[in-house]
Amino acid sequence: DKCQAEMVALGALELLVSKLSVKAAECLGQFALKEAYRIRLFKLGLVTALLKLIEAQPAVGAVAALLNLCALDDCKAAVCRASGALRLLSSLLFGGSPLNQVAAMTLSSLAEKDSCACALTDSNCDLALLHCLSSDDGLLVAKSSEALLKLTLVPVGRSVLWQEERLKQLLAPKRPETQRQQLMILQHLAEDAKGRRALMKAGVLHFIRPLLDSSEANEAAALAWNMSIEEVFAEDLCHAGGVPLLLAHAGHSYQALGALLQMSLRNEEVIKQLYQQDAVQLLLDLLQADAADAEEHRIALYGAKLLTSMALEMDNFEQAAWRSAPRILALRLRSSDGELRAELCSCGWLLCADQVEAEAHCNSFAEAGGLWAICIMLAEEEGPTGPTEPALGILTALCRNCSERQESFLQMGGLELLLPFLDRSSPQRIRHLAAKALCAVLEDPNLRMRRLTELGVLEDFSEILATFGEHQKI
């Protein structure tokens, strides 16, 4: 640092720029690592000088100096404005190593700026980068993929990569070491409906299907998750054997669970295959496992979501796989929070409200401490909003026609926990659900009137009843 400062003080930067050569460029590249010197070099016109040098004498040192300068947005813009500069850099990708690697790094740096990303696609740099994905050079592949990923973050970049010619290259077989980069780029392209349709037309299913049974199954599942938003793709993947392949990774991949969840929302055949694969038991086993980190917590969350999706499609829950579900849900509910807690409640609500198995499910849920867990959930809400709908719903199912559970809830102080949700500041649906829960807890009309009068909330309760339909009042 001291040496550089002394050189700068003696006018070294101006001298090196004025007598630019490959060796001088290498030296200036070291100065360009510091922002203060980058700004000064930019003002001295080094970007233009380097581009002329690279065109006349392509060298790693000169391109590396340009790469270091491009940490500055003004330098990025200057490169993209310079006539023929992007085509020049693209041409270097077809050269030998390490020149092509540094060129790929430079294009990746340029792609970070939206206006430059547009200029890159206008100059067909993306085609050169796509060509690099077939290389045996791991670093070149990584840096080219990095640049392409940045292009997918810009609308114009995505629209160009959706083109048939580009997708054909992206979906072409590559070395196993390159498949992860392919999948990550495709995931971004599949975030838009137009991109998903283009990928389906290009045959993305035939690309994904074998990768679901490979070391890149996680990334392939993430792509399948995005693609399954399209109903036709979900059906095709189901018929192509995607359900058992995804389920095989469910224990360690929330992406696989997410893909199955998305598919299950679109296709009854998926639910049928999940039952055939004994998915209910597998998902319940996931919920019994301790979540040691964020990844395992996501696995539990999407496992609960998929279980709820399966429960929604059931006419009854007489199958043996569901018998242990209420107990497991209640036990996990006691140690969960946030979105997972709400999802566990949603599934429990469906089970405890089932006309055929309601009593057995309610008993199992309550015996495992589910009623206490609901009380904690209601008490921990920061005000009368939040994921309380399923909690109020399952409370209603638990206490209806069961004096023992009604009394238990009252002894836990549950009635006082319900009152905030009757308040006028609560959303209308929450107020309705709270009123229904209160009716289930205090089934005797005379007792209900007396207690509500004592607590000073009879007026609020009566107001809510006035908004109910006749069938709801009954």
Salt bridges, closest charged atoms under 4 A:
ASP1 OD1 - LYS34 NZ 2.70
GLU14 OE2 - ARG40 NH2 3.26
GLU26 OE1 - LYS23 NZ 3.92
ASP73 OD1 - LYS76 NZ 3.50
GLU112 OE1 - LYS76 NZ 3.85
GLU112 OE2 - LYS150 NZ 2.91
ASP126 OD2 - ARG166 NE 2.54
ASP136 OD1 - ARG175 NE 3.39
GLU146 OE1 - LYS143 NZ 3.60
GLU146 OE2 - LYS150 NZ 3.62
GLU165 OE1 - ARG166 NH1 3.77
GLU177 OE1 - ARG175 NH2 3.67
GLU191 OE2 - HIS188 ND1 3.93
ASP192 OD1 - ARG158 NE 3.02
GLU216 OE1 - ARG180 NE 2.88
GLU230 OE2 - ARG196 NE 2.89
GLU295 OE1 - ARG298 NH2 3.07
GLU339 OE2 - LYS305 NZ 2.98
GLU343 OE1 - LYS305 NZ 3.59
GLU359 OE2 - ARG405 NH2 3.82
GLU380 OE1 - ARG341 NH1 2.82
GLU389 OE1 - ARG429 NE 2.76
GLU454 OE1 - ARG451 NE 3.61
GLU459 OE2 - ARG424 NH2 3.55
ASP460 OD1 - ARG424 NH1 2.97
GLU463 OE1 - ARG424 NE 2.91
GLU463 OE2 - ARG431 NH1 3.20
GLU470 OE2 - LYS473 NZ 3.67
